[in-house]
Amino acid sequence: MFRHIVLFRVHDDVSDERVAVALSGLRSLAVLTGVTNWRVELSLDSRKGRVIVEDATFADESAFEAFRRHPRHAEVAAAMSTIADWWNGDYAA
């Protein structure tokens, strides 16, 4: 099993509507091959601004690498780069 956790810190000037679109885009990745568990939520703790939490599990590291190369993932990542900075945590579980 391979875990992939991402914290997206949304830029302060981004509208709530754009955040909703981003959440939808990230959630759409759940159907990609290799994903065994996928959850995307807006953090309840807003002390440091708006943070989107992506918590994903893959069958193994090769499934994760295939996911990363998928065109839909690249499209969503490019869109996220216009509204947020992020930090990844990846590890074998």
N, CA, C and O atoms as a GROMACS GRO file, in nm:
protein
  372
    1MET      N    1   0.085  -0.117   0.000
    1MET     CA    2   0.000   0.000   0.000
    1MET      C    3   0.090   0.124   0.000
    1MET      O    4   0.198   0.124   0.059
    2PHE      N    5   0.044   0.229  -0.067
    2PHE     CA    6   0.119   0.354  -0.078
    2PHE      C    7   0.026   0.470  -0.043
    2PHE      O    8  -0.083   0.480  -0.099
    3ARG      N    9   0.069   0.556   0.048
    3ARG     CA   10  -0.012   0.672   0.090
    3ARG      C   11   0.042   0.799   0.027
    3ARG      O   12   0.163   0.818   0.012
    4HIS      N   13  -0.051   0.886  -0.010
    4HIS     CA   14  -0.020   1.016  -0.071
    4HIS      C   15  -0.111   1.118  -0.004
    4HIS      O   16  -0.233   1.116  -0.021
    5ILE      N   17  -0.051   1.208   0.073
    5ILE     CA   18  -0.127   1.310   0.144
    5ILE      C   19  -0.077   1.447   0.097
    5ILE      O   20   0.043   1.472   0.094
    6VAL      N   21  -0.170   1.534   0.062
    6VAL     CA   22  -0.135   1.668   0.013
    6VAL      C   23  -0.215   1.771   0.091
    6VAL      O   24  -0.335   1.755   0.114
    7LEU      N   25  -0.147   1.877   0.132
    7LEU     CA   26  -0.212   1.993   0.193
    7LEU      C   27  -0.195   2.109   0.097
    7LEU      O   28  -0.083   2.154   0.072
    8PHE      N   29  -0.305   2.158   0.044
    8PHE     CA   30  -0.306   2.272  -0.047
    8PHE      C   31  -0.342   2.396   0.032
    8PHE      O   32  -0.452   2.404   0.087
    9ARG      N   33  -0.253   2.492   0.040
    9ARG     CA   34  -0.282   2.620   0.107
    9ARG      C   35  -0.330   2.716  -0.001
    9ARG      O   36  -0.252   2.763  -0.084
   10VAL      N   37  -0.460   2.743   0.000
   10VAL     CA   38  -0.523   2.827  -0.102
   10VAL      C   39  -0.481   2.972  -0.081
   10VAL      O   40  -0.482   3.021   0.032
   11HIS      N   41  -0.446   3.039  -0.189
   11HIS     CA   42  -0.408   3.180  -0.182
   11HIS      C   43  -0.527   3.262  -0.129
   11HIS      O   44  -0.642   3.233  -0.160
   12ASP      N   45  -0.496   3.364  -0.050
   12ASP     CA   46  -0.600   3.444   0.016
   12ASP      C   47  -0.696   3.513  -0.080
   12ASP      O   48  -0.813   3.534  -0.046
   13ASP      N   49  -0.649   3.549  -0.200
   13ASP     CA   50  -0.734   3.624  -0.294
   13ASP      C   51  -0.823   3.535  -0.380
   13ASP      O   52  -0.893   3.586  -0.468
   14VAL      N   53  -0.822   3.405  -0.358
   14VAL     CA   54  -0.903   3.312  -0.439
   14VAL      C   55  -1.045   3.308  -0.384
   14VAL      O   56  -1.066   3.295  -0.263
   15SER      N   57  -1.142   3.321  -0.474
   15SER     CA   58  -1.283   3.323  -0.434
   15SER      C   59  -1.329   3.185  -0.385
   15SER      O   60  -1.271   3.082  -0.420
   16ASP      N   61  -1.434   3.186  -0.306
   16ASP     CA   62  -1.494   3.060  -0.259
   16ASP      C   63  -1.543   2.976  -0.376
   16ASP      O   64  -1.538   2.854  -0.370
   17GLU      N   65  -1.591   3.040  -0.481
   17GLU     CA   66  -1.638   2.968  -0.599
   17GLU      C   67  -1.524   2.890  -0.665
   17GLU      O   68  -1.543   2.776  -0.706
   18ARG      N   69  -1.406   2.952  -0.674
   18ARG     CA   70  -1.291   2.882  -0.732
   18ARG      C   71  -1.246   2.767  -0.644
   18ARG      O   72  -1.201   2.664  -0.693
   19VAL      N   73  -1.257   2.784  -0.513
   19VAL     CA   74  -1.224   2.675  -0.421
   19VAL      C   75  -1.320   2.558  -0.444
   19VAL      O   76  -1.278   2.443  -0.444
   20ALA      N   77  -1.448   2.587  -0.462
   20ALA     CA   78  -1.546   2.482  -0.487
   20ALA      C   79  -1.513   2.407  -0.617
   20ALA      O   80  -1.526   2.284  -0.622
   21VAL      N   81  -1.472   2.479  -0.719
   21VAL     CA   82  -1.434   2.416  -0.846
   21VAL      C   83  -1.310   2.328  -0.825
   21VAL      O   84  -1.302   2.218  -0.879
   22ALA      N   85  -1.215   2.378  -0.746
   22ALA     CA   86  -1.093   2.301  -0.717
   22ALA      C   87  -1.127   2.173  -0.642
   22ALA      O   88  -1.074   2.066  -0.674
   23LEU      N   89  -1.215   2.182  -0.543
   23LEU     CA   90  -1.256   2.062  -0.470
   23LEU      C   91  -1.318   1.959  -0.564
   23LEU      O   92  -1.289   1.840  -0.554
   24SER      N   93  -1.402   2.006  -0.653
   24SER     CA   94  -1.466   1.916  -0.750
   24SER      C   95  -1.362   1.850  -0.841
   24SER      O   96  -1.367   1.730  -0.866
   25GLY      N   97  -1.267   1.931  -0.888
   25GLY     CA   98  -1.162   1.877  -0.975
   25GLY      C   99  -1.079   1.772  -0.904
   25GLY      O  100  -1.050   1.666  -0.961
   26LEU      N  101  -1.039   1.801  -0.782
   26LEU     CA  102  -0.960   1.704  -0.706
   26LEU      C  103  -1.040   1.578  -0.678
   26LEU      O  104  -0.988   1.467  -0.689
   27ARG      N  105  -1.166   1.592  -0.644
   27ARG     CA  106  -1.250   1.475  -0.615
   27ARG      C  107  -1.270   1.388  -0.739
   27ARG      O  108  -1.289   1.267  -0.728
   28SER      N  109  -1.265   1.450  -0.856
   28SER     CA  110  -1.285   1.374  -0.981
   28SER      C  111  -1.172   1.273  -1.005
   28SER      O  112  -1.189   1.182  -1.086
   29LEU      N  113  -1.059   1.289  -0.938
   29LEU     CA  114  -0.946   1.199  -0.958
   29LEU      C  115  -0.966   1.063  -0.891
   29LEU      O  116  -0.889   0.970  -0.915
   30ALA      N  117  -1.067   1.051  -0.807
   30ALA     CA  118  -1.091   0.928  -0.732
   30ALA      C  119  -1.114   0.807  -0.823
   30ALA      O  120  -1.091   0.694  -0.781
   31VAL      N  121  -1.159   0.829  -0.945
   31VAL     CA  122  -1.193   0.718  -1.035
   31VAL      C  123  -1.074   0.668  -1.116
   31VAL      O  124  -1.086   0.570  -1.190
   32LEU      N  125  -0.959   0.734  -1.104
   32LEU     CA  126  -0.844   0.692  -1.183
   32LEU      C  127  -0.792   0.555  -1.137
   32LEU      O  128  -0.802   0.520  -1.019
   33THR      N  129  -0.738   0.481  -1.230
   33THR     CA  130  -0.686   0.347  -1.203
   33THR      C  131  -0.577   0.353  -1.096
   33THR      O  132  -0.491   0.440  -1.098
   34GLY      N  133  -0.583   0.258  -1.005
   34GLY     CA  134  -0.481   0.246  -0.901
   34GLY      C  135  -0.520   0.307  -0.768
   34GLY      O  136  -0.459   0.277  -0.665
   35VAL      N  137  -0.622   0.394  -0.769
   35VAL     CA  138  -0.668   0.457  -0.644
   35VAL      C  139  -0.752   0.356  -0.567
   35VAL      O  140  -0.849   0.302  -0.620
   36THR      N  141  -0.715   0.329  -0.442
   36THR     CA  142  -0.795   0.239  -0.360
   36THR      C  143  -0.877   0.314  -0.255
   36THR      O  144  -0.979   0.264  -0.207
   37ASN      N  145  -0.833   0.435  -0.219
   37ASN     CA  146  -0.908   0.519  -0.128
   37ASN      C  147  -0.874   0.664  -0.161
   37ASN      O  148  -0.758   0.697  -0.186
   38TRP      N  149  -0.976   0.750  -0.162
   38TRP     CA  150  -0.955   0.890  -0.202
   38TRP      C  151  -1.049   0.979  -0.122
   38TRP      O  152  -1.170   0.958  -0.121
   39ARG      N  153  -0.992   1.078  -0.056
   39ARG     CA  154  -1.075   1.174   0.017
   39ARG      C  155  -1.016   1.313   0.001
   39ARG      O  156  -0.896   1.332   0.015
   40VAL      N  157  -1.102   1.410  -0.030
   40VAL     CA  158  -1.064   1.550  -0.044
   40VAL      C  159  -1.163   1.633   0.035
   40VAL      O  160  -1.284   1.625   0.013
   41GLU      N  161  -1.111   1.714   0.128
   41GLU     CA  162  -1.197   1.795   0.213
   41GLU      C  163  -1.131   1.931   0.237
   41GLU      O  164  -1.009   1.944   0.232
   42LEU      N  165  -1.213   2.031   0.263
   42LEU     CA  166  -1.164   2.160   0.308
   42LEU      C  167  -1.144   2.148   0.459
   42LEU      O  168  -1.236   2.110   0.532
   43SER      N  169  -1.024   2.182   0.506
   43SER     CA  170  -0.994   2.169   0.649
   43SER      C  171  -1.090   2.251   0.733
   43SER      O  172  -1.128   2.362   0.696
   44LEU      N  173  -1.128   2.195   0.846
   44LEU     CA  174  -1.215   2.266   0.940
   44LEU      C  175  -1.137   2.373   1.017
   44LEU      O  176  -1.196   2.466   1.072
   45ASP      N  177  -1.005   2.359   1.021
   45ASP     CA  178  -0.919   2.455   1.091
   45ASP      C  179  -0.871   2.560   0.992
   45ASP      O  180  -0.792   2.531   0.903
   46SER      N  181  -0.920   2.682   1.006
   46SER     CA  182  -0.885   2.790   0.912
   46SER      C  183  -0.790   2.893   0.972
   46SER      O  184  -0.776   3.003   0.917
   47ARG      N  185  -0.725   2.860   1.083
   47ARG     CA  186  -0.635   2.956   1.147
   47ARG      C  187  -0.520   2.999   1.056
   47ARG      O  188  -0.472   3.112   1.067
   48LYS      N  189  -0.476   2.914   0.967
   48LYS     CA  190  -0.368   2.946   0.874
   48LYS      C  191  -0.420   2.971   0.733
   48LYS      O  192  -0.344   2.964   0.636
   49GLY      N  193  -0.548   3.000   0.720
   49GLY     CA  194  -0.609   3.020   0.589
   49GLY      C  195  -0.686   2.896   0.546
   49GLY      O  196  -0.703   2.802   0.623
   50ARG      N  197  -0.730   2.898   0.422
   50ARG     CA  198  -0.805   2.783   0.368
   50ARG      C  199  -0.706   2.677   0.321
   50ARG      O  200  -0.615   2.705   0.244
   51VAL      N  201  -0.726   2.555   0.369
   51VAL     CA  202  -0.641   2.442   0.334
   51VAL      C  203  -0.728   2.328   0.284
   51VAL      O  204  -0.824   2.288   0.350
   52ILE      N  205  -0.695   2.278   0.167
   52ILE     CA  206  -0.762   2.160   0.113
   52ILE      C  207  -0.674   2.039   0.146
   52ILE      O  208  -0.554   2.039   0.120
   53VAL      N  209  -0.736   1.936   0.202
   53VAL     CA  210  -0.666   1.814   0.240
   53VAL      C  211  -0.702   1.704   0.141
   53VAL      O  212  -0.819   1.673   0.120
   54GLU      N  213  -0.598   1.646   0.080
   54GLU     CA  214  -0.616   1.531  -0.010
   54GLU      C  215  -0.548   1.412   0.057
   54GLU      O  216  -0.429   1.416   0.084
   55ASP      N  217  -0.623   1.307   0.082
   55ASP     CA  218  -0.571   1.188   0.149
   55ASP      C  219  -0.602   1.068   0.060
   55ASP      O  220  -0.719   1.031   0.042
   56ALA      N  221  -0.497   1.007   0.004
   56ALA     CA  222  -0.517   0.902  -0.095
   56ALA      C  223  -0.434   0.778  -0.061
   56ALA      O  224  -0.327   0.786  -0.002
   57THR      N  225  -0.488   0.664  -0.101
   57THR     CA  226  -0.418   0.537  -0.087
   57THR      C  227  -0.418   0.469  -0.224
   57THR      O  228  -0.517   0.469  -0.297
   58PHE      N  229  -0.303   0.411  -0.256
   58PHE     CA  230  -0.285   0.338  -0.382
   58PHE      C  231  -0.240   0.196  -0.350
   58PHE      O  232  -0.187   0.168  -0.242
   59ALA      N  233  -0.261   0.106  -0.445
   59ALA     CA  234  -0.223  -0.034  -0.425
   59ALA      C  235  -0.074  -0.046  -0.395
   59ALA      O  236  -0.035  -0.124  -0.308
   60ASP      N  237   0.007   0.030  -0.466
   60ASP     CA  238   0.151   0.028  -0.443
   60ASP      C  239   0.212   0.151  -0.511
   60ASP      O  240   0.141   0.232  -0.570
   61GLU      N  241   0.343   0.165  -0.501
   61GLU     CA  242   0.409   0.283  -0.554
   61GLU      C  243   0.398   0.292  -0.706
   61GLU      O  244   0.388   0.401  -0.761
   62SER      N  245   0.399   0.179  -0.775
   62SER     CA  246   0.386   0.183  -0.920
   62SER      C  247   0.247   0.233  -0.962
   62SER      O  248   0.234   0.303  -1.062
   63ALA      N  249   0.145   0.198  -0.887
   63ALA     CA  250   0.010   0.249  -0.915
   63ALA      C  251   0.006   0.400  -0.895
   63ALA      O  252  -0.058   0.472  -0.972
   64PHE      N  253   0.074   0.448  -0.791
   64PHE     CA  254   0.082   0.592  -0.767
   64PHE      C  255   0.155   0.663  -0.881
   64PHE      O  256   0.112   0.769  -0.927
   65GLU      N  257   0.265   0.606  -0.926
   65GLU     CA  258   0.341   0.668  -1.035
   65GLU      C  259   0.258   0.673  -1.163
   65GLU      O  260   0.265   0.771  -1.238
   66ALA      N  261   0.179   0.570  -1.190
   66ALA     CA  262   0.089   0.572  -1.307
   66ALA      C  263  -0.016   0.681  -1.292
   66ALA      O  264  -0.048   0.750  -1.388
   67PHE      N  265  -0.068   0.696  -1.172
   67PHE     CA  266  -0.164   0.803  -1.142
   67PHE      C  267  -0.102   0.940  -1.170
   67PHE      O  268  -0.165   1.024  -1.233
   68ARG      N  269   0.019   0.961  -1.124
   68ARG     CA  270   0.086   1.090  -1.143
   68ARG      C  271   0.106   1.124  -1.291
   68ARG      O  272   0.106   1.241  -1.329
   69ARG      N  273   0.123   1.022  -1.374
   69ARG     CA  274   0.144   1.044  -1.517
   69ARG      C  275   0.014   1.060  -1.596
   69ARG      O  276   0.016   1.096  -1.713
   70HIS      N  277  -0.097   1.034  -1.532
   70HIS     CA  278  -0.226   1.039  -1.602
   70HIS      C  279  -0.257   1.183  -1.644
   70HIS      O  280  -0.236   1.275  -1.565
   71PRO      N  281  -0.305   1.204  -1.767
   71PRO     CA  282  -0.335   1.339  -1.816
   71PRO      C  283  -0.436   1.415  -1.729
   71PRO      O  284  -0.424   1.537  -1.714
   72ARG      N  285  -0.533   1.347  -1.673
   72ARG     CA  286  -0.631   1.415  -1.588
   72ARG      C  287  -0.564   1.468  -1.461
   72ARG      O  288  -0.596   1.578  -1.416
   73HIS      N  289  -0.474   1.392  -1.403
   73HIS     CA  290  -0.400   1.440  -1.286
   73HIS      C  291  -0.318   1.562  -1.323
   73HIS      O  292  -0.315   1.660  -1.248
   74ALA      N  293  -0.251   1.559  -1.437
   74ALA     CA  294  -0.171   1.674  -1.480
   74ALA      C  295  -0.258   1.798  -1.499
   74ALA      O  296  -0.216   1.909  -1.464
   75GLU      N  297  -0.377   1.780  -1.552
   75GLU     CA  298  -0.470   1.891  -1.573
   75GLU      C  299  -0.514   1.952  -1.440
   75GLU      O  300  -0.515   2.074  -1.425
   76VAL      N  301  -0.550   1.868  -1.344
   76VAL     CA  302  -0.595   1.918  -1.214
   76VAL      C  303  -0.478   1.983  -1.140
   76VAL      O  304  -0.496   2.087  -1.077
   77ALA      N  305  -0.359   1.924  -1.146
   77ALA     CA  306  -0.242   1.982  -1.080
   77ALA      C  307  -0.210   2.120  -1.138
   77ALA      O  308  -0.175   2.212  -1.064
   78ALA      N  309  -0.221   2.134  -1.270
   78ALA     CA  310  -0.196   2.265  -1.332
   78ALA      C  311  -0.297   2.368  -1.284
   78ALA      O  312  -0.261   2.483  -1.257
   79ALA      N  313  -0.423   2.329  -1.272
   79ALA     CA  314  -0.525   2.421  -1.222
   79ALA      C  315  -0.498   2.458  -1.077
   79ALA      O  316  -0.513   2.574  -1.038
   80MET      N  317  -0.459   2.360  -0.996
   80MET     CA  318  -0.430   2.388  -0.855
   80MET      C  319  -0.311   2.483  -0.841
   80MET      O  320  -0.307   2.563  -0.747
   81SER      N  321  -0.216   2.476  -0.931
   81SER     CA  322  -0.098   2.563  -0.921
   81SER      C  323  -0.133   2.710  -0.938
   81SER      O  324  -0.054   2.797  -0.903
   82THR      N  325  -0.251   2.739  -0.993
   82THR     CA  326  -0.292   2.879  -1.010
   82THR      C  327  -0.360   2.936  -0.887
   82THR      O  328  -0.379   3.057  -0.876
   83ILE      N  329  -0.399   2.848  -0.792
   83ILE     CA  330  -0.474   2.896  -0.675
   83ILE      C  331  -0.411   2.860  -0.541
   83ILE      O  332  -0.455   2.909  -0.437
   84ALA      N  333  -0.307   2.774  -0.541
   84ALA     CA  334  -0.256   2.724  -0.413
   84ALA      C  335  -0.109   2.684  -0.421
   84ALA      O  336  -0.056   2.658  -0.529
   85ASP      N  337  -0.047   2.681  -0.305
   85ASP     CA  338   0.082   2.614  -0.286
   85ASP      C  339   0.052   2.486  -0.212
   85ASP      O  340  -0.051   2.477  -0.144
   86TRP      N  341   0.140   2.384  -0.222
   86TRP     CA  342   0.110   2.261  -0.151
   86TRP      C  343   0.234   2.188  -0.106
   86TRP      O  344   0.346   2.212  -0.151
   87TRP      N  345   0.207   2.094  -0.011
   87TRP     CA  346   0.309   2.009   0.046
   87TRP      C  347   0.260   1.866   0.037
   87TRP      O  348   0.145   1.836   0.070
   88ASN      N  349   0.349   1.777  -0.008
   88ASN     CA  350   0.315   1.635  -0.022
   88ASN      C  351   0.378   1.554   0.089
   88ASN      O  352   0.486   1.586   0.138
   89GLY      N  353   0.310   1.449   0.129
   89GLY     CA  354   0.365   1.347   0.216
   89GLY      C  355   0.336   1.213   0.152
   89GLY      O  356   0.220   1.172   0.146
   90ASP      N  357   0.439   1.144   0.104
   90ASP     CA  358   0.423   1.015   0.037
   90ASP      C  359   0.503   0.910   0.113
   90ASP      O  360   0.618   0.934   0.150
   91TYR      N  361   0.442   0.793   0.136
   91TYR     CA  362   0.514   0.688   0.205
   91TYR      C  363   0.450   0.552   0.179
   91TYR      O  364   0.330   0.543   0.150
   92ALA      N  365   0.532   0.447   0.191
   92ALA     CA  366   0.482   0.311   0.181
   92ALA      C  367   0.419   0.275   0.314
   92ALA      O  368   0.477   0.299   0.420
   93ALA      N  369   0.301   0.219   0.308
   93ALA     CA  370   0.231   0.184   0.432
   93ALA      C  371   0.228   0.034   0.451
   93ALA      O  372   0.173  -0.015   0.550
   0.00000   0.00000   0.00000
